[in-house]
Amino acid sequence: MPVEAKQLEELGFIKYSGESLVNGVIDAGSAGSALVGLDEAVRFFNSQQSPDLSDLQYDIPVQTRAGSWEAVLVAGAAVGGAFALGYAKKAGEKLAENDFKDIGLKDALKKSMAALQMLAKLVKHTRRARGWDRVRVEPSLGQETVLVANEKGEELPVPLEYFRWYQQVPPRLLARMTSVVRSDRVLTIGVVKAAGTDEITIVEEEKLLFDQLQEDEFEEDILFPELTHGANARLEGRLIRGSEASNSVGLEYMGHVINCVPAQGSVRQYKPALFLRCKVEGRITRHAKNRFVADRRPTLIVERVVPLEADGQLGLFAG
């Protein structure tokens, strides 16, 4: 029995429109790529909200409709069973509305769709698919967002929680969706809010921004070869990011970001120095990932951080 429209709540959508889409007809290959891309992106952001959702088999509820060609992310009691199917089989019980870290199914999907759209905005704003902290990232006056600047100095406010998630985004997460864009076919990503629909469009000239390879693939074999394994180093740069999850901070140094790990204790000790220019002292390791193969990027085991500027600011640490 079909689900009545009134039983479903629309949370967001991806839509392709243009002269080539007569009566909402699209080729099967493009439709398949778009739907798989939407599914992958929503699952990634769901897993960021709750690790439990990384290992479960469940369905993402989507409803397609014509006009242009549109795939709508929906929620409601009628689709809850499909979404919860994997969990129910694994746990032998019905998925509760707030079973994952105090978030319900509808809330998880809505937040994932919002994070997906904000990622698209961030890529368009900075014209890069990763490495946004190479331009400039600063905390906003409030603690819930960061301001990400582009090369023109224009700032985009990004929710702090989303920005943390974006540090873990797989390469080309949105590439399946954007690959369907043509000169006569525009992609619109929309989020449904109480005040109306928030939309962003992606045109053919922008699609390559979402298909960039990892920055490491463009680097020379060894970055900063003078920073040899085991050597003591004293580097000056700006601490531009911090993560308690990995217990590390990033040091912007000569146009690159060097990962820094404290020799002792937590990275929270460096919180007052985040976003400031600092002198960072420590020991270089070239075997942070593999003791048999040298890393292309050095890692600094930090012994001391000395701010070279006054007036510390709040950072990106989970608190």
Phi and psi in degrees as a GROMACS rama.xvg file:
@    title "Ramachandran Plot"
@    xaxis  label "Phi"
@    yaxis  label "Psi"
@TYPE xy
-64.7667  147.981  PRO-2
-79.1712  126.804  VAL-3
-67.9984  144.666  GLU-4
-59.314  -33.7406  ALA-5
-67.9896  -17.0599  LYS-6
-83.0509  -10.5519  GLN-7
-108.07  142.961  LEU-8
-113.067  125.489  GLU-9
-80.3615  130.167  GLU-10
-106.19  -31.9651  LEU-11
179.375  178.118  GLY-12
-160.991  161.151  PHE-13
-118.617  138.224  ILE-14
-138.192  135.008  LYS-15
-112.043  127.652  TYR-16
-138.83  156.041  SER-17
151.278  178.683  GLY-18
-63.5284  -28.1862  GLU-19
-77.2443  -12.5095  SER-20
-100.854  82.545  LEU-21
-83.0866  122.09  VAL-22
57.0418  29.445  ASN-23
74.7319  16.9361  GLY-24
-88.3024  129.534  VAL-25
-134.579  152.974  ILE-26
-68.3745  150.255  ASP-27
-61.7381  -36.9005  ALA-28
-63.1274  -44.137  GLY-29
-65.9451  -43.1837  SER-30
-61.5289  -42.4614  ALA-31
-64.3899  -43.8583  GLY-32
-61.8983  -42.6533  SER-33
-63.483  -44.4924  ALA-34
-69.2726  -40.6994  LEU-35
-63.9126  -41.1949  VAL-36
-63.0412  -42.2387  GLY-37
-63.6817  -43.4203  LEU-38
-60.3046  -45.9757  ASP-39
-63.7521  -42.9967  GLU-40
-67.4327  -44.2199  ALA-41
-64.3166  -41.1616  VAL-42
-62.7627  -40.6738  ARG-43
-60.3997  -48.6122  PHE-44
-72.2686  -28.152  PHE-45
-61.1259  -43.7137  ASN-46
-67.5386  -27.3697  SER-47
-69.3788  -31.3237  GLN-48
-75.9756  -34.6288  GLN-49
-149.855  117.513  SER-50
-56.6989  -25.1554  PRO-51
-57.8  -31.6652  ASP-52
-78.4016  -2.35364  LEU-53
-77.6159  -30.5444  SER-54
-105.658  -2.46974  ASP-55
-94.2199  151.64  LEU-56
-97.1836  119.909  GLN-57
-153.331  165.446  TYR-58
-104.477  144.09  ASP-59
-93.4972  116.969  ILE-60
-76.3894  115.69  PRO-61
-130.837  139.747  VAL-62
-119.881  128.573  GLN-63
-97.0113  151.286  THR-64
-150.129  154.899  ARG-65
-91.8925  -167.426  ALA-66
113.82  -85.6063  GLY-67
-92.555  -152.985  SER-68
-115.298  124.072  TRP-69
-136.654  137.182  GLU-70
-117.224  119.602  ALA-71
-108.726  125.922  VAL-72
-79.6302  124.289  LEU-73
-124.831  163.101  VAL-74
-144.006  161.596  ALA-75
152.799  165.862  GLY-76
-58.1233  -32.8293  ALA-77
-69.2854  -24.8684  ALA-78
-105.03  -5.90249  VAL-79
-59.5373  -36.2119  GLY-80
-63.4292  -40.0823  GLY-81
-66.4455  -42.8096  ALA-82
-64.6007  -37.1367  PHE-83
-89.636  -0.954096  ALA-84
-55.0355  -48.4319  LEU-85
-62.3206  -40.8801  GLY-86
-66.4817  -42.0745  TYR-87
-61.7251  -39.7282  ALA-88
-67.2537  -38.4655  LYS-89
-74.683  -42.621  LYS-90
-95.7917  -12.2047  ALA-91
70.2464  26.0896  GLY-92
-152.806  164.035  GLU-93
-73.9589  139.924  LYS-94
-69.4841  121.886  LEU-95
-73.6445  156.898  ALA-96
-60.5819  -33.7583  GLU-97
-123.188  55.9909  ASN-98
-88.1844  -15.4785  ASP-99
-115.592  98.959  PHE-100
50.3188  43.6816  LYS-101
64.8419  22.6559  ASP-102
-116.716  139.798  ILE-103
-88.8828  172.554  GLY-104
-62.8328  -46.008  LEU-105
-63.8261  -41.8468  LYS-106
-64.2684  -39.1109  ASP-107
-64.3536  -45.5331  ALA-108
-65.1364  -43.1444  LEU-109
-63.1689  -42.2846  LYS-110
-67.8047  -37.676  LYS-111
-65.4055  -39.4144  SER-112
-66.5611  -38.9906  MET-113
-65.8133  -39.4916  ALA-114
-67.4889  -37.7517  ALA-115
-60.9074  -47.8865  LEU-116
-65.1599  -41.2725  GLN-117
-63.8447  -34.5584  MET-118
-61.8021  -42.9487  LEU-119
-61.5629  -41.1713  ALA-120
-62.8474  -40.9333  LYS-121
-65.4514  -42.1967  LEU-122
-65.0096  -43.8157  VAL-123
-64.3049  -40.0216  LYS-124
-65.7983  -44.4442  HIS-125
-95.7301  -13.6333  THR-126
59.8714  36.0744  ARG-127
-149.655  147.906  ARG-128
-92.8006  -3.66099  ALA-129
-167.926  177.556  ARG-130
65.9869  34.7443  GLY-131
-65.7358  -26.5836  TRP-132
-72.5119  -3.17075  ASP-133
-76.2626  -17.1069  ARG-134
-89.6342  -79.9686  VAL-135
-170.021  131.496  ARG-136
-130.109  127.326  VAL-137
-134.367  150.413  GLU-138
-69.7273  146.685  PRO-139
-80.6789  177.39  SER-140
-61.3339  -35.6061  LEU-141
-86.2119  172.048  GLY-142
-100.31  2.0931  GLN-143
-95.5597  -8.85364  GLU-144
-136.215  159.582  THR-145
-120.33  155.272  VAL-146
-104.789  118.587  LEU-147
-104.979  119.827  VAL-148
-92.8122  148.606  ALA-149
-99.9187  -174.769  ASN-150
-67.2177  -18.1175  GLU-151
-87.0818  -3.56549  LYS-152
86.9439  1.77637  GLY-153
-74.6702  140.672  GLU-154
-109.976  138.583  GLU-155
-118.633  119.847  LEU-156
-74.5135  128.429  PRO-157
-124.804  129.485  VAL-158
-52.1304  132.836  PRO-159
-56.2854  -41.8048  LEU-160
-61.1087  -44.2631  GLU-161
-63.6986  -42.2928  TYR-162
-61.4775  -36.4096  PHE-163
-62.6609  -43.2388  ARG-164
-61.8346  -38.5946  TRP-165
-64.4955  -21.3768  TYR-166
-67.6884  -18.3996  GLN-167
-108.589  4.56234  GLN-168
-61.863  129.602  VAL-169
-63.0553  149.31  PRO-170
-58.1088  139.225  PRO-171
63.9662  32.5122  ARG-172
-58.0674  -37.4508  LEU-173
-98.8611  5.80366  LEU-174
-66.0294  -33.2068  ALA-175
-63.0596  -42.0536  ARG-176
-68.9318  -43.3117  MET-177
-76.9382  -20.6432  THR-178
-65.6337  -19.3865  SER-179
-80.3136  -13.5616  VAL-180
-67.7823  138.327  VAL-181
-131.099  177.392  ARG-182
-62.4193  -29.5828  SER-183
-111.222  21.9317  ASP-184
-144.042  113.905  ARG-185
-104.725  140.57  VAL-186
-97.0985  130.949  LEU-187
-118.232  129.132  THR-188
-110.71  121.885  ILE-189
-124.026  148.77  GLY-190
-124.405  130.371  VAL-191
-88.0719  122.756  VAL-192
-122.422  168.263  LYS-193
-60.302  -35.1779  ALA-194
-85.5671  -2.50253  ALA-195
137.084  -163.81  GLY-196
-104.495  129.655  THR-197
-98.8772  122.664  ASP-198
-125.426  150.174  GLU-199
-137.367  139.753  ILE-200
-112.007  150.772  THR-201
-127.832  123.701  ILE-202
-106.97  173.441  VAL-203
-57.1296  -39.4653  GLU-204
-64.4295  -16.8285  GLU-205
-103.022  -9.6689  GLU-206
-63.4922  -32.9326  LYS-207
-67.0391  -21.624  LEU-208
-61.486  -28.4954  LEU-209
-93.6861  1.78703  PHE-210
-119.424  24.4687  ASP-211
-75.2014  142.127  GLN-212
-77.8166  166.601  LEU-213
-58.8159  141.049  GLN-214
-58.2355  -30.0997  GLU-215
-61.4365  -27.2202  ASP-216
-71.0318  -16.2625  GLU-217
-98.4345  -3.57078  PHE-218
-84.3515  159.086  GLU-219
-67.0959  167.673  GLU-220
-56.2596  -45.3367  ASP-221
-125.019  122.741  ILE-222
-90.9015  127.976  LEU-223
53.9242  63.1046  PHE-224
-60.1058  -21.3626  PRO-225
-69.1925  -18.9244  GLU-226
-87.2539  83.5149  LEU-227
-81.6241  156.375  THR-228
-60.1459  129.927  HIS-229
87.9195  -8.62891  GLY-230
-77.4201  148.452  ALA-231
-81.8089  141.331  ASN-232
-137.334  150.776  ALA-233
-132.987  101.518  ARG-234
-110.644  144.352  LEU-235
-113.718  129.746  GLU-236
-174.607  -167.593  GLY-237
-111.384  129.805  ARG-238
-76.6975  116.799  LEU-239
-116.51  -6.80336  ILE-240
-157.832  157.096  ARG-241
-145.566  143.736  GLY-242
-140.267  118.627  SER-243
-72.377  -29.4027  GLU-244
-60.6123  -42.7788  ALA-245
-99.4353  -1.09465  SER-246
50.2943  54.3021  ASN-247
-146.638  160.607  SER-248
-129.611  160.044  VAL-249
-107.584  133.006  GLY-250
-109.088  117.083  LEU-251
-77.0103  115.464  GLU-252
-139.338  114.956  TYR-253
51.2908  45.8489  MET-254
82.7863  2.63267  GLY-255
-128.668  168.002  HIS-256
-113.393  121.233  VAL-257
-101.567  128.459  ILE-258
-73.7729  133.142  ASN-259
-124.769  130.879  CYS-260
-122.729  130.1  VAL-261
-65.6228  139.757  PRO-262
-65.3249  -33.192  ALA-263
-141.958  145.476  GLN-264
79.1069  -168.325  GLY-265
-96.3569  154.916  SER-266
-67.0097  -11.1695  VAL-267
-61.0633  -22.5435  ARG-268
-64.541  -20.1757  GLN-269
-97.0105  3.10011  TYR-270
-54.772  -42.9346  LYS-271
-64.1408  -19.1472  PRO-272
-96.467  -4.68069  ALA-273
-64.7904  137.202  LEU-274
74.1297  8.32432  PHE-275
-107.883  155.864  LEU-276
-75.1321  131.652  ARG-277
-138.078  162.001  CYS-278
-103.628  121.402  LYS-279
-115.364  123.103  VAL-280
-113.152  141.267  GLU-281
174.564  -160.674  GLY-282
-116.661  137.348  ARG-283
-82.2303  135.899  ILE-284
-124.101  138.165  THR-285
-110.513  11.3529  ARG-286
-130.809  42.9393  HIS-287
-71.6828  -29.5738  ALA-288
-100.159  -35.6678  LYS-289
-148.35  123.845  ASN-290
-74.0207  -12.2452  ARG-291
-100.739  -20.7706  PHE-292
-121.545  128.006  VAL-293
-69.3498  136.463  ALA-294
-71.5378  144.713  ASP-295
-68.7117  -35.4212  ARG-296
-100.814  136.031  ARG-297
-74.6885  153.81  PRO-298
-118.552  137.854  THR-299
-104.65  121.12  LEU-300
-86.3555  108.111  ILE-301
-84.358  129.759  VAL-302
-102.731  -30.2572  GLU-303
-156.176  138.886  ARG-304
-124.614  124.209  VAL-305
-119.65  108.884  VAL-306
-62.7398  135.933  PRO-307
-100.57  1.44138  LEU-308
-130.008  155.119  GLU-309
-89.741  171.248  ALA-310
71.4854  76.4516  ASP-311
-66.5444  160.654  GLY-312
-131.629  163.642  GLN-313
-70.6079  146.232  LEU-314
-111.936  -159.775  GLY-315
-99.8671  23.3153  LEU-316
-79.1412  145.407  PHE-317
-71.5387  132.423  ALA-318
